Amino acid sequence: MRCPDCGKSMPLRRLHDKWFLMCGRKHCHGKHQADRWGNPLGVPIDRQGRKKRYWLHKNLDKLWTNKDIQKTWLLDTVGEKHISVMDHKQLDKCQRSIKKFQKNRQKAALYKMKIELEVDVARIIRSFKMYVKNISLK
């Protein structure tokens, strides 16, 4: 794999009990998390993209602590559930949306309530289907 910052090869290294593909150049900071066999977890991106991904993770956690709500919002916003596979265009779109939510906390709270309601409705429908199935078996 090649470094998205400088193009140099990225050997697999272990750092704090995690595996990373890290740039071979001394002063380059290119790195991307990988599994122990060297397969990247997500899509490697340049330094600016890594900063955007970090910002997005940090601000999503501040906005909504529930990971399911975060993933649903990401899917609704850019069609992707995982930040680690997003490109610059998708990251920019998420960043703009989060900044709007941060300015209008009520909108963020309403979105959270909408998702929670959808989850509750889906749970009720599943329970009802199970109930109907049990009745028909008797």
N, CA, C and O atoms as a GROMACS GRO file, in nm:
protein
  552
    1MET      N    1   0.084  -0.118   0.000
    1MET     CA    2   0.000   0.000   0.000
    1MET      C    3   0.089   0.125   0.000
    1MET      O    4   0.196   0.127   0.061
    2ARG      N    5   0.043   0.227  -0.069
    2ARG     CA    6   0.117   0.353  -0.081
    2ARG      C    7   0.057   0.460   0.010
    2ARG      O    8  -0.064   0.465   0.032
    3CYS      N    9   0.143   0.544   0.062
    3CYS     CA   10   0.102   0.654   0.150
    3CYS      C   11   0.022   0.755   0.069
    3CYS      O   12   0.068   0.798  -0.037
    4PRO      N   13  -0.097   0.795   0.117
    4PRO     CA   14  -0.176   0.895   0.044
    4PRO      C   15  -0.114   1.036   0.050
    4PRO      O   16  -0.151   1.123  -0.029
    5ASP      N   17  -0.020   1.057   0.142
    5ASP     CA   18   0.044   1.188   0.154
    5ASP      C   19   0.164   1.204   0.062
    5ASP      O   20   0.180   1.307  -0.004
    6CYS      N   21   0.250   1.100   0.056
    6CYS     CA   22   0.375   1.116  -0.019
    6CYS      C   23   0.399   1.008  -0.125
    6CYS      O   24   0.489   1.023  -0.208
    7GLY      N   25   0.323   0.900  -0.123
    7GLY     CA   26   0.339   0.795  -0.222
    7GLY      C   27   0.437   0.686  -0.186
    7GLY      O   28   0.452   0.590  -0.261
    8LYS      N   29   0.504   0.697  -0.073
    8LYS     CA   30   0.600   0.596  -0.028
    8LYS      C   31   0.524   0.474   0.026
    8LYS      O   32   0.407   0.485   0.063
    9SER      N   33   0.590   0.359   0.032
    9SER     CA   34   0.523   0.238   0.082
    9SER      C   35   0.493   0.252   0.231
    9SER      O   36   0.562   0.324   0.304
   10MET      N   37   0.391   0.181   0.275
   10MET     CA   38   0.347   0.187   0.414
   10MET      C   39   0.355   0.048   0.477
   10MET      O   40   0.261  -0.030   0.464
   11PRO      N   41   0.466   0.016   0.545
   11PRO     CA   42   0.476  -0.114   0.609
   11PRO      C   43   0.384  -0.124   0.731
   11PRO      O   44   0.346  -0.023   0.790
   12LEU      N   45   0.350  -0.246   0.766
   12LEU     CA   46   0.262  -0.273   0.881
   12LEU      C   47   0.343  -0.263   1.010
   12LEU      O   48   0.451  -0.322   1.021
   13ARG      N   49   0.290  -0.189   1.107
   13ARG     CA   50   0.356  -0.173   1.237
   13ARG      C   51   0.253  -0.183   1.348
   13ARG      O   52   0.136  -0.150   1.329
   14ARG      N   53   0.299  -0.227   1.463
   14ARG     CA   54   0.212  -0.239   1.580
   14ARG      C   55   0.238  -0.120   1.672
   14ARG      O   56   0.353  -0.086   1.700
   15LEU      N   57   0.130  -0.058   1.719
   15LEU     CA   58   0.141   0.060   1.803
   15LEU      C   59   0.028   0.054   1.906
   15LEU      O   60  -0.089   0.059   1.869
   16HIS      N   61   0.062   0.044   2.033
   16HIS     CA   62  -0.037   0.040   2.142
   16HIS      C   63  -0.142  -0.069   2.119
   16HIS      O   64  -0.262  -0.041   2.126
   17ASP      N   65  -0.100  -0.190   2.092
   17ASP     CA   66  -0.186  -0.307   2.071
   17ASP      C   67  -0.281  -0.294   1.952
   17ASP      O   68  -0.381  -0.365   1.944
   18LYS      N   69  -0.251  -0.205   1.860
   18LYS     CA   70  -0.327  -0.193   1.734
   18LYS      C   71  -0.229  -0.197   1.619
   18LYS      O   72  -0.111  -0.165   1.635
   19TRP      N   73  -0.278  -0.237   1.503
   19TRP     CA   74  -0.194  -0.245   1.384
   19TRP      C   75  -0.220  -0.125   1.294
   19TRP      O   76  -0.334  -0.082   1.277
   20PHE      N   77  -0.112  -0.070   1.238
   20PHE     CA   78  -0.123   0.044   1.149
   20PHE      C   79  -0.034   0.024   1.027
   20PHE      O   80   0.072  -0.037   1.035
   21LEU      N   81  -0.079   0.077   0.915
   21LEU     CA   82   0.007   0.093   0.799
   21LEU      C   83   0.065   0.232   0.814
   21LEU      O   84  -0.008   0.331   0.810
   22MET      N   85   0.198   0.241   0.833
   22MET     CA   86   0.261   0.370   0.860
   22MET      C   87   0.364   0.400   0.753
   22MET      O   88   0.439   0.312   0.711
   23CYS      N   89   0.367   0.524   0.710
   23CYS     CA   90   0.458   0.565   0.604
   23CYS      C   91   0.603   0.537   0.641
   23CYS      O   92   0.644   0.552   0.757
   24GLY      N   93   0.680   0.495   0.540
   24GLY     CA   94   0.820   0.464   0.561
   24GLY      C   95   0.910   0.587   0.568
   24GLY      O   96   1.024   0.577   0.613
   25ARG      N   97   0.860   0.704   0.524
   25ARG     CA   98   0.940   0.826   0.530
   25ARG      C   99   0.944   0.880   0.672
   25ARG      O  100   0.844   0.879   0.744
   26LYS      N  101   1.062   0.927   0.711
   26LYS     CA  102   1.083   0.972   0.848
   26LYS      C  103   0.992   1.088   0.891
   26LYS      O  104   0.938   1.086   1.001
   27HIS      N  105   0.976   1.188   0.804
   27HIS     CA  106   0.901   1.307   0.844
   27HIS      C  107   0.757   1.311   0.792
   27HIS      O  108   0.687   1.411   0.809
   28CYS      N  109   0.713   1.202   0.730
   28CYS     CA  110   0.575   1.195   0.683
   28CYS      C  111   0.490   1.132   0.794
   28CYS      O  112   0.535   1.041   0.862
   29HIS      N  113   0.369   1.181   0.811
   29HIS     CA  114   0.283   1.131   0.918
   29HIS      C  115   0.169   1.044   0.865
   29HIS      O  116   0.068   1.027   0.932
   30GLY      N  117   0.187   0.990   0.746
   30GLY     CA  118   0.083   0.906   0.686
   30GLY      C  119   0.066   0.776   0.764
   30GLY      O  120   0.162   0.703   0.785
   31LYS      N  121  -0.057   0.749   0.806
   31LYS     CA  122  -0.085   0.622   0.874
   31LYS      C  123  -0.232   0.589   0.859
   31LYS      O  124  -0.316   0.677   0.838
   32HIS      N  125  -0.261   0.460   0.869
   32HIS     CA  126  -0.400   0.415   0.861
   32HIS      C  127  -0.411   0.285   0.938
   32HIS      O  128  -0.326   0.197   0.925
   33GLN      N  129  -0.517   0.272   1.018
   33GLN     CA  130  -0.534   0.150   1.098
   33GLN      C  131  -0.561   0.031   1.006
   33GLN      O  132  -0.627   0.043   0.903
   34ALA      N  133  -0.508  -0.085   1.046
   34ALA     CA  134  -0.521  -0.206   0.965
   34ALA      C  135  -0.545  -0.326   1.057
   34ALA      O  136  -0.530  -0.317   1.178
   35ASP      N  137  -0.583  -0.439   0.996
   35ASP     CA  138  -0.591  -0.562   1.075
   35ASP      C  139  -0.449  -0.620   1.084
   35ASP      O  140  -0.356  -0.565   1.025
   36ARG      N  141  -0.433  -0.728   1.156
   36ARG     CA  142  -0.299  -0.782   1.178
   36ARG      C  143  -0.235  -0.843   1.053
   36ARG      O  144  -0.116  -0.875   1.053
   37TRP      N  145  -0.313  -0.858   0.947
   37TRP     CA  146  -0.261  -0.910   0.821
   37TRP      C  147  -0.225  -0.798   0.723
   37TRP      O  148  -0.179  -0.824   0.612
   38GLY      N  149  -0.247  -0.673   0.764
   38GLY     CA  150  -0.211  -0.560   0.680
   38GLY      C  151  -0.321  -0.508   0.591
   38GLY      O  152  -0.295  -0.423   0.505
   39ASN      N  153  -0.444  -0.556   0.609
   39ASN     CA  154  -0.557  -0.505   0.531
   39ASN      C  155  -0.608  -0.377   0.598
   39ASN      O  156  -0.638  -0.378   0.717
   40PRO      N  157  -0.619  -0.267   0.523
   40PRO     CA  158  -0.664  -0.142   0.584
   40PRO      C  159  -0.809  -0.150   0.633
   40PRO      O  160  -0.894  -0.211   0.568
   41LEU      N  161  -0.834  -0.088   0.747
   41LEU     CA  162  -0.971  -0.078   0.801
   41LEU      C  163  -1.027   0.053   0.749
   41LEU      O  164  -1.000   0.160   0.805
   42GLY      N  165  -1.103   0.046   0.644
   42GLY     CA  166  -1.152   0.167   0.578
   42GLY      C  167  -1.065   0.202   0.460
   42GLY      O  168  -0.992   0.118   0.407
   43VAL      N  169  -1.073   0.328   0.419
   43VAL     CA  170  -0.999   0.375   0.303
   43VAL      C  171  -0.895   0.477   0.348
   43VAL      O  172  -0.930   0.579   0.407
   44PRO      N  173  -0.766   0.451   0.321
   44PRO     CA  174  -0.664   0.550   0.358
   44PRO      C  175  -0.688   0.684   0.290
   44PRO      O  176  -0.734   0.690   0.176
   45ILE      N  177  -0.656   0.790   0.361
   45ILE     CA  178  -0.679   0.926   0.309
   45ILE      C  179  -0.563   1.015   0.353
   45ILE      O  180  -0.491   0.981   0.447
   46ASP      N  181  -0.545   1.127   0.287
   46ASP     CA  182  -0.434   1.217   0.319
   46ASP      C  183  -0.455   1.286   0.454
   46ASP      O  184  -0.558   1.269   0.520
   47ARG      N  185  -0.354   1.364   0.493
   47ARG     CA  186  -0.354   1.428   0.626
   47ARG      C  187  -0.477   1.516   0.649
   47ARG      O  188  -0.538   1.512   0.756
   48GLN      N  189  -0.514   1.595   0.550
   48GLN     CA  190  -0.631   1.683   0.563
   48GLN      C  191  -0.757   1.600   0.586
   48GLN      O  192  -0.842   1.636   0.668
   49GLY      N  193  -0.770   1.488   0.514
   49GLY     CA  194  -0.885   1.400   0.532
   49GLY      C  195  -0.887   1.335   0.670
   49GLY      O  196  -0.994   1.318   0.729
   50ARG      N  197  -0.769   1.298   0.720
   50ARG     CA  198  -0.762   1.240   0.855
   50ARG      C  199  -0.809   1.340   0.960
   50ARG      O  200  -0.877   1.305   1.056
   51LYS      N  201  -0.770   1.467   0.940
   51LYS     CA  202  -0.815   1.572   1.033
   51LYS      C  203  -0.966   1.587   1.028
   51LYS      O  204  -1.031   1.604   1.131
   52LYS      N  205  -1.024   1.581   0.908
   52LYS     CA  206  -1.170   1.592   0.893
   52LYS      C  207  -1.239   1.473   0.960
   52LYS      O  208  -1.340   1.491   1.027
   53ARG      N  209  -1.186   1.353   0.941
   53ARG     CA  210  -1.245   1.234   1.003
   53ARG      C  211  -1.241   1.244   1.156
   53ARG      O  212  -1.338   1.212   1.224
   54TYR      N  213  -1.126   1.290   1.209
   54TYR     CA  214  -1.113   1.307   1.353
   54TYR      C  215  -1.217   1.408   1.404
   54TYR      O  216  -1.285   1.383   1.503
   55TRP      N  217  -1.227   1.522   1.335
   55TRP     CA  218  -1.323   1.626   1.373
   55TRP      C  219  -1.465   1.570   1.372
   55TRP      O  220  -1.544   1.595   1.463
   56LEU      N  221  -1.497   1.493   1.268
   56LEU     CA  222  -1.631   1.437   1.254
   56LEU      C  223  -1.662   1.340   1.368
   56LEU      O  224  -1.770   1.347   1.427
   57HIS      N  225  -1.568   1.250   1.398
   57HIS     CA  226  -1.589   1.157   1.510
   57HIS      C  227  -1.613   1.233   1.640
   57HIS      O  228  -1.707   1.204   1.714
   58LYS      N  229  -1.527   1.329   1.668
   58LYS     CA  230  -1.534   1.405   1.793
   58LYS      C  231  -1.668   1.479   1.806
   58LYS      O  232  -1.730   1.476   1.912
   59ASN      N  233  -1.711   1.543   1.699
   59ASN     CA  234  -1.833   1.623   1.705
   59ASN      C  235  -1.959   1.540   1.699
   59ASN      O  236  -2.061   1.578   1.757
   60LEU      N  237  -1.955   1.426   1.632
   60LEU     CA  238  -2.071   1.337   1.635
   60LEU      C  239  -2.093   1.283   1.776
   60LEU      O  240  -2.206   1.273   1.822
   61ASP      N  241  -1.984   1.249   1.844
   61ASP     CA  242  -1.995   1.199   1.981
   61ASP      C  243  -2.051   1.305   2.075
   61ASP      O  244  -2.124   1.272   2.169
   62LYS      N  245  -2.017   1.431   2.050
   62LYS     CA  246  -2.072   1.540   2.132
   62LYS      C  247  -2.221   1.558   2.105
   62LYS      O  248  -2.299   1.586   2.197
   63LEU      N  249  -2.260   1.544   1.979
   63LEU     CA  250  -2.398   1.569   1.938
   63LEU      C  251  -2.492   1.457   1.982
   63LEU      O  252  -2.597   1.482   2.042
   64TRP      N  253  -2.453   1.333   1.951
   64TRP     CA  254  -2.534   1.216   1.987
   64TRP      C  255  -2.443   1.108   2.042
   64TRP      O  256  -2.348   1.067   1.975
   65THR      N  257  -2.470   1.061   2.164
   65THR     CA  258  -2.387   0.956   2.222
   65THR      C  259  -2.425   0.818   2.168
   65THR      O  260  -2.344   0.726   2.171
   66ASN      N  261  -2.548   0.804   2.119
   66ASN     CA  262  -2.594   0.676   2.068
   66ASN      C  263  -2.535   0.650   1.929
   66ASN      O  264  -2.560   0.726   1.835
   67LYS      N  265  -2.457   0.543   1.916
   67LYS     CA  266  -2.389   0.511   1.790
   67LYS      C  267  -2.489   0.477   1.678
   67LYS      O  268  -2.463   0.506   1.562
   68ASP      N  269  -2.602   0.416   1.713
   68ASP     CA  270  -2.702   0.384   1.612
   68ASP      C  271  -2.760   0.510   1.548
   68ASP      O  272  -2.783   0.515   1.428
   69ILE      N  273  -2.782   0.612   1.630
   69ILE     CA  274  -2.832   0.739   1.577
   69ILE      C  275  -2.726   0.804   1.488
   69ILE      O  276  -2.758   0.858   1.382
   70GLN      N  277  -2.600   0.797   1.531
   70GLN     CA  278  -2.492   0.852   1.449
   70GLN      C  279  -2.486   0.783   1.312
   70GLN      O  280  -2.478   0.850   1.210
   71LYS      N  281  -2.491   0.650   1.312
   71LYS     CA  282  -2.482   0.575   1.186
   71LYS      C  283  -2.604   0.602   1.097
   71LYS      O  284  -2.590   0.611   0.975
   72THR      N  285  -2.721   0.613   1.157
   72THR     CA  286  -2.841   0.643   1.079
   72THR      C  287  -2.830   0.781   1.017
   72THR      O  288  -2.865   0.800   0.900
   73TRP      N  289  -2.781   0.878   1.094
   73TRP     CA  290  -2.764   1.014   1.041
   73TRP      C  291  -2.663   1.014   0.927
   73TRP      O  292  -2.686   1.078   0.824
   74LEU      N  293  -2.551   0.943   0.944
   74LEU     CA  294  -2.450   0.937   0.838
   74LEU      C  295  -2.509   0.876   0.712
   74LEU      O  296  -2.484   0.923   0.601
   75LEU      N  297  -2.586   0.768   0.729
   75LEU     CA  298  -2.648   0.702   0.615
   75LEU      C  299  -2.747   0.796   0.545
   75LEU      O  300  -2.750   0.802   0.422
   76ASP      N  301  -2.826   0.869   0.623
   76ASP     CA  302  -2.921   0.965   0.566
   76ASP      C  303  -2.850   1.081   0.497
   76ASP      O  304  -2.897   1.131   0.394
   77THR      N  305  -2.737   1.124   0.552
   77THR     CA  306  -2.668   1.243   0.501
   77THR      C  307  -2.584   1.214   0.377
   77THR      O  308  -2.594   1.287   0.278
   78VAL      N  309  -2.501   1.110   0.382
   78VAL     CA  310  -2.410   1.083   0.270
   78VAL      C  311  -2.419   0.941   0.215
   78VAL      O  312  -2.343   0.906   0.124
   79GLY      N  313  -2.509   0.860   0.267
   79GLY     CA  314  -2.524   0.724   0.216
   79GLY      C  315  -2.416   0.629   0.262
   79GLY      O  316  -2.392   0.526   0.198
   80GLU      N  317  -2.351   0.660   0.371
   80GLU     CA  318  -2.242   0.578   0.422
   80GLU      C  319  -2.249   0.575   0.574
   80GLU      O  320  -2.269   0.679   0.637
   81LYS      N  321  -2.231   0.456   0.635
   81LYS     CA  322  -2.240   0.444   0.781
   81LYS      C  323  -2.107   0.464   0.852
   81LYS      O  324  -2.105   0.496   0.971
   82HIS      N  325  -1.997   0.447   0.782
   82HIS     CA  326  -1.867   0.450   0.847
   82HIS      C  327  -1.782   0.566   0.798
   82HIS      O  328  -1.763   0.584   0.677
   83ILE      N  329  -1.732   0.644   0.891
   83ILE     CA  330  -1.651   0.760   0.857
   83ILE      C  331  -1.521   0.716   0.789
   83ILE      O  332  -1.466   0.790   0.707
   84SER      N  333  -1.472   0.599   0.823
   84SER     CA  334  -1.342   0.553   0.772
   84SER      C  335  -1.340   0.525   0.622
   84SER      O  336  -1.233   0.505   0.565
   85VAL      N  337  -1.455   0.524   0.558
   85VAL     CA  338  -1.457   0.500   0.412
   85VAL      C  339  -1.500   0.624   0.334
   85VAL      O  340  -1.514   0.618   0.212
   86MET      N  341  -1.521   0.735   0.403
   86MET     CA  342  -1.567   0.856   0.336
   86MET      C  343  -1.453   0.930   0.267
   86MET      O  344  -1.339   0.929   0.314
   87ASP      N  345  -1.487   0.994   0.154
   87ASP     CA  346  -1.390   1.078   0.084
   87ASP      C  347  -1.407   1.224   0.128
   87ASP      O  348  -1.492   1.253   0.212
   88HIS      N  349  -1.328   1.313   0.073
   88HIS     CA  350  -1.331   1.454   0.113
   88HIS      C  351  -1.470   1.516   0.091
   88HIS      O  352  -1.517   1.591   0.177
   89LYS      N  353  -1.533   1.487  -0.020
   89LYS     CA  354  -1.663   1.546  -0.051
   89LYS      C  355  -1.768   1.506   0.054
   89LYS      O  356  -1.844   1.591   0.102
   90GLN      N  357  -1.772   1.378   0.090
   90GLN     CA  358  -1.867   1.331   0.190
   90GLN      C  359  -1.835   1.390   0.327
   90GLN      O  360  -1.926   1.428   0.401
   91LEU      N  361  -1.707   1.397   0.361
   91LEU     CA  362  -1.667   1.454   0.490
   91LEU      C  363  -1.706   1.601   0.499
   91LEU      O  364  -1.752   1.647   0.604
   92ASP      N  365  -1.689   1.675   0.390
   92ASP     CA  366  -1.727   1.817   0.389
   92ASP      C  367  -1.878   1.833   0.408
   92ASP      O  368  -1.922   1.922   0.481
   93LYS      N  369  -1.956   1.748   0.343
   93LYS     CA  370  -2.102   1.755   0.355
   93LYS      C  371  -2.145   1.727   0.499
   93LYS      O  372  -2.232   1.796   0.552
   94CYS      N  373  -2.084   1.626   0.562
   94CYS     CA  374  -2.115   1.595   0.702
   94CYS      C  375  -2.076   1.711   0.793
   94CYS      O  376  -2.149   1.747   0.885
   95GLN      N  377  -1.960   1.770   0.767
   95GLN     CA  378  -1.911   1.880   0.849
   95GLN      C  379  -2.008   1.998   0.844
   95GLN      O  380  -2.039   2.058   0.947
   96ARG      N  381  -2.056   2.031   0.724
   96ARG     CA  382  -2.152   2.142   0.710
   96ARG      C  383  -2.281   2.111   0.786
   96ARG      O  384  -2.336   2.198   0.853
   97SER      N  385  -2.330   1.988   0.774
   97SER     CA  386  -2.454   1.950   0.842
   97SER      C  387  -2.439   1.955   0.994
   97SER      O  388  -2.529   2.001   1.064
   98ILE      N  389  -2.327   1.906   1.043
   98ILE     CA  390  -2.306   1.907   1.189
   98ILE      C  391  -2.298   2.050   1.241
   98ILE      O  392  -2.352   2.081   1.348
   99LYS      N  393  -2.233   2.136   1.166
   99LYS     CA  394  -2.226   2.276   1.210
   99LYS      C  395  -2.364   2.339   1.217
   99LYS      O  396  -2.390   2.421   1.305
  100LYS      N  397  -2.453   2.301   1.125
  100LYS     CA  398  -2.592   2.350   1.132
  100LYS      C  399  -2.662   2.295   1.255
  100LYS      O  400  -2.734   2.369   1.324
  101PHE      N  401  -2.641   2.165   1.284
  101PHE     CA  402  -2.702   2.106   1.404
  101PHE      C  403  -2.648   2.172   1.530
  101PHE      O  404  -2.723   2.192   1.626
  102GLN      N  405  -2.518   2.204   1.532
  102GLN     CA  406  -2.460   2.267   1.650
  102GLN      C  407  -2.519   2.406   1.674
  102GLN      O  408  -2.533   2.448   1.789
  103LYS      N  409  -2.553   2.475   1.567
  103LYS     CA  410  -2.616   2.607   1.582
  103LYS      C  411  -2.760   2.592   1.628
  103LYS      O  412  -2.811   2.678   1.699
  104ASN      N  413  -2.825   2.484   1.588
  104ASN     CA  414  -2.965   2.463   1.621
  104ASN      C  415  -2.980   2.330   1.694
  104ASN      O  416  -3.014   2.228   1.634
  105ARG      N  417  -2.955   2.332   1.825
  105ARG     CA  418  -2.961   2.209   1.907
  105ARG      C  419  -3.100   2.145   1.904
  105ARG      O  420  -3.112   2.023   1.914
  106GLN      N  421  -3.204   2.227   1.889
  106GLN     CA  422  -3.340   2.173   1.886
  106GLN      C  423  -3.358   2.082   1.765
  106GLN      O  424  -3.424   1.978   1.775
  107LYS      N  425  -3.301   2.119   1.652
  107LYS     CA  426  -3.310   2.036   1.532
  107LYS      C  427  -3.242   1.901   1.554
  107LYS      O  428  -3.293   1.798   1.511
  108ALA      N  429  -3.127   1.902   1.622
  108ALA     CA  430  -3.056   1.778   1.653
  108ALA      C  431  -3.140   1.690   1.747
  108ALA      O  432  -3.145   1.568   1.730
  109ALA      N  433  -3.203   1.752   1.845
  109ALA     CA  434  -3.287   1.677   1.938
  109ALA      C  435  -3.408   1.616   1.866
  109ALA      O  436  -3.448   1.503   1.894
  110LEU      N  437  -3.466   1.693   1.774
  110LEU     CA  438  -3.580   1.641   1.698
  110LEU      C  439  -3.538   1.524   1.609
  110LEU      O  440  -3.613   1.427   1.595
  111TYR      N  441  -3.421   1.532   1.550
  111TYR     CA  442  -3.372   1.422   1.467
  111TYR      C  443  -3.353   1.297   1.552
  111TYR      O  444  -3.389   1.187   1.511
  112LYS      N  445  -3.297   1.314   1.671
  112LYS     CA  446  -3.278   1.201   1.762
  112LYS      C  447  -3.412   1.138   1.798
  112LYS      O  448  -3.426   1.016   1.798
  113MET      N  449  -3.512   1.222   1.828
  113MET     CA  450  -3.645   1.170   1.861
  113MET      C  451  -3.706   1.095   1.743
  113MET      O  452  -3.770   0.991   1.762
  114LYS      N  453  -3.686   1.146   1.622
  114LYS     CA  454  -3.739   1.080   1.502
  114LYS      C  455  -3.679   0.941   1.487
  114LYS      O  456  -3.752   0.845   1.462
  115ILE      N  457  -3.547   0.929   1.502
  115ILE     CA  458  -3.481   0.800   1.489
  115ILE      C  459  -3.527   0.704   1.599
  115ILE      O  460  -3.555   0.588   1.572
  116GLU      N  461  -3.536   0.754   1.722
  116GLU     CA  462  -3.582   0.668   1.832
  116GLU      C  463  -3.724   0.621   1.808
  116GLU      O  464  -3.757   0.506   1.838
  117LEU      N  465  -3.808   0.708   1.755
  117LEU     CA  466  -3.946   0.670   1.724
  117LEU      C  467  -3.949   0.563   1.614
  117LEU      O  468  -4.026   0.467   1.624
  118GLU      N  469  -3.867   0.580   1.511
  118GLU     CA  470  -3.862   0.479   1.404
  118GLU      C  471  -3.817   0.344   1.458
  118GLU      O  472  -3.869   0.240   1.418
  119VAL      N  473  -3.721   0.345   1.550
  119VAL     CA  474  -3.673   0.220   1.611
  119VAL      C  475  -3.785   0.157   1.694
  119VAL      O  476  -3.806   0.036   1.688
  120ASP      N  477  -3.857   0.238   1.771
  120ASP     CA  478  -3.968   0.186   1.851
  120ASP      C  479  -4.078   0.128   1.764
  120ASP      O  480  -4.131   0.021   1.795
  121VAL      N  481  -4.113   0.195   1.655
  121VAL     CA  482  -4.216   0.146   1.564
  121VAL      C  483  -4.172   0.013   1.503
  121VAL      O  484  -4.252  -0.080   1.493
  122ALA      N  485  -4.046   0.003   1.462
  122ALA     CA  486  -3.995  -0.122   1.405
  122ALA      C  487  -4.002  -0.234   1.508
  122ALA      O  488  -4.035  -0.348   1.474
  123ARG      N  489  -3.971  -0.205   1.633
  123ARG     CA  490  -3.977  -0.305   1.740
  123ARG      C  491  -4.121  -0.350   1.762
  123ARG      O  492  -4.146  -0.470   1.781
  124ILE      N  493  -4.216  -0.257   1.761
  124ILE     CA  494  -4.358  -0.291   1.780
  124ILE      C  495  -4.407  -0.379   1.664
  124ILE      O  496  -4.479  -0.476   1.686
  125ILE      N  497  -4.368  -0.345   1.543
  125ILE     CA  498  -4.408  -0.424   1.426
  125ILE      C  499  -4.353  -0.565   1.435
  125ILE      O  500  -4.425  -0.661   1.407
  126ARG      N  501  -4.226  -0.579   1.475
  126ARG     CA  502  -4.168  -0.713   1.491
  126ARG      C  503  -4.243  -0.793   1.597
  126ARG      O  504  -4.272  -0.911   1.578
  127SER      N  505  -4.276  -0.728   1.710
  127SER     CA  506  -4.350  -0.796   1.816
  127SER      C  507  -4.487  -0.840   1.769
  127SER      O  508  -4.532  -0.950   1.800
  128PHE      N  509  -4.554  -0.752   1.694
  128PHE     CA  510  -4.686  -0.785   1.642
  128PHE      C  511  -4.679  -0.903   1.546
  128PHE      O  512  -4.764  -0.993   1.552
  129LYS      N  513  -4.581  -0.905   1.458
  129LYS     CA  514  -4.565  -1.016   1.364
  129LYS      C  515  -4.540  -1.147   1.438
  129LYS      O  516  -4.595  -1.251   1.400
  130MET      N  517  -4.460  -1.143   1.543
  130MET     CA  518  -4.434  -1.262   1.625
  130MET      C  519  -4.564  -1.309   1.691
  130MET      O  520  -4.592  -1.429   1.697
  131TYR      N  521  -4.643  -1.213   1.741
  131TYR     CA  522  -4.770  -1.245   1.806
  131TYR      C  523  -4.866  -1.312   1.707
  131TYR      O  524  -4.927  -1.414   1.739
  132VAL      N  525  -4.878  -1.255   1.587
  132VAL     CA  526  -4.965  -1.310   1.484
  132VAL      C  527  -4.916  -1.449   1.443
  132VAL      O  528  -4.998  -1.540   1.423
  133LYS      N  529  -4.788  -1.467   1.431
  133LYS     CA  530  -4.731  -1.597   1.394
  133LYS      C  531  -4.760  -1.701   1.500
  133LYS      O  532  -4.794  -1.815   1.468
  134ASN      N  533  -4.748  -1.663   1.628
  134ASN     CA  534  -4.778  -1.757   1.737
  134ASN      C  535  -4.925  -1.794   1.741
  134ASN      O  536  -4.959  -1.909   1.770
  135ILE      N  537  -5.014  -1.699   1.713
  135ILE     CA  538  -5.157  -1.727   1.712
  135ILE      C  539  -5.191  -1.825   1.598
  135ILE      O  540  -5.269  -1.918   1.616
  136SER      N  541  -5.131  -1.803   1.482
  136SER     CA  542  -5.161  -1.889   1.367
  136SER      C  543  -5.106  -2.030   1.385
  136SER      O  544  -5.156  -2.123   1.322
  137LEU      N  545  -5.004  -2.048   1.470
  137LEU     CA  546  -4.948  -2.181   1.495
  137LEU      C  547  -5.037  -2.262   1.590
  137LEU      O  548  -5.028  -2.385   1.592
  138LYS      N  549  -5.121  -2.197   1.668
  138LYS     CA  550  -5.205  -2.268   1.766
  138LYS      C  551  -5.326  -2.330   1.705
  138LYS      O  552  -5.405  -2.392   1.775
   0.00000   0.00000   0.00000
